[in-house]
């Protein structure tokens, strides 16, 4: 996956409207549905590509920062709300959201967070 493809994928999975893109990562969570199989893996790969491409950049563009915020903050909030409402999330989703948050943080900070 190249940088531009990774960026477009992350933005589409977070900033697209649910009506236009009902199966995006964030749209699924907003609907109380689990992500599509392979979606988290693809997101993590795209985020890693973005980290490598941006780690020495002094600034980040607003739409990418918005997407990273949604991935790291809103997805966690939706997961918690879903659990409280009785949604049966996939067993690894909690850990996956933690990994997504760490990579998003790494992109913003410009250094790999462990």
C-alpha positions in Angstrom: 0.0 0.0 0.0 1.4 3.4 -1.0 1.1 6.6 1.0 -1.7 8.2 -1.0 -3.8 5.0 -1.0 -3.3 4.7 2.8 -4.3 8.3 3.4 -7.4 7.9 1.2 -8.4 4.7 2.9 -8.1 6.1 6.4 -10.0 9.3 5.5 -12.7 7.2 3.7 -13.1 4.9 6.7 -13.7 7.8 9.1 -14.9 10.9 7.4 -17.2 9.5 4.8 -20.9 9.8 5.5 -22.8 6.7 6.7 -25.4 7.2 4.0 -22.8 7.1 1.2 -20.5 4.5 2.8 -22.5 2.3 5.2 -19.8 -0.3 5.8 -16.9 2.0 6.7 -15.2 1.3 10.0 -16.7 4.2 11.9 -20.1 3.8 10.3 -20.3 0.2 11.5 -19.4 1.2 15.0 -21.9 4.0 15.0 -24.6 1.5 14.0 -23.5 -0.9 16.8 -22.2 -3.4 14.3 -18.7 -5.0 14.3 -16.2 -3.9 11.6 -16.1 -5.8 8.4 -13.6 -8.7 8.5 -10.2 -7.5 7.6 -11.1 -3.9 8.1 -9.0 -3.4 11.3 -6.0 -5.1 9.7 -6.3 -2.8 6.7 -6.6 0.2 8.9 -3.5 -0.8 10.9 -1.5 -1.3 7.8 -2.6 2.0 6.3 -1.8 3.8 9.6 1.7 2.2 9.6 2.3 3.5 6.1 1.1 6.9 7.1 3.4 6.9 10.1 6.4 6.0 7.9 5.5 8.7 5.4 4.8 11.4 8.0 7.3 10.8 10.8 9.6 13.6 9.7 6.9 16.0 8.5 6.6 19.2 10.7 2.8 19.6 10.1 -0.3 17.4 9.4 -3.3 18.4 7.3 -6.6 18.9 9.1 -8.6 16.2 7.4 -6.0 13.6 8.4 -5.9 14.8 12.0 -9.7 14.7 12.1 -9.6 11.1 10.8 -6.9 10.2 13.5 -9.0 11.7 16.2 -12.1 9.8 15.1 -10.1 6.6 15.0 -8.5 7.0 18.4 -11.2 8.8 20.4 -14.7 8.3 18.8 -14.2 4.7 18.0 -13.3 4.0 21.7 -16.4 6.0 22.8 -18.6 4.0 20.4 -17.2 0.7 21.6 -17.9 1.6 25.3 -21.4 2.9 24.5 -22.1 -0.3 22.5 -20.9 -2.5 25.4 -23.1 -0.6 27.8 -26.0 -1.1 25.4 -25.4 -4.9 25.2 -23.7 -5.0 21.8 -21.7 -8.2 21.4 -18.4 -6.9 19.9 -15.8 -9.3 18.5 -13.4 -10.5 21.2 -10.3 -8.7 19.9 -11.9 -5.4 19.1 -11.0 -3.8 22.4 -7.3 -4.6 21.8 -7.5 -3.6 18.2 -8.9 -0.2 19.2 -5.9 0.2 21.6 -3.5 -0.6 18.7 -5.3 1.8 16.4 -5.0 4.5 19.1 -1.3 3.9 19.6 -0.5 4.2 15.9 -2.6 7.3 15.6 -0.7 8.8 18.5 2.6 7.8 16.9 1.6 9.7 13.7 0.7 12.8 15.6 3.9 12.7 17.8 6.2 11.7 15.0 7.7 8.8 16.9 6.6 5.2 17.4 4.6 4.7 20.7 4.9 1.3 22.3 
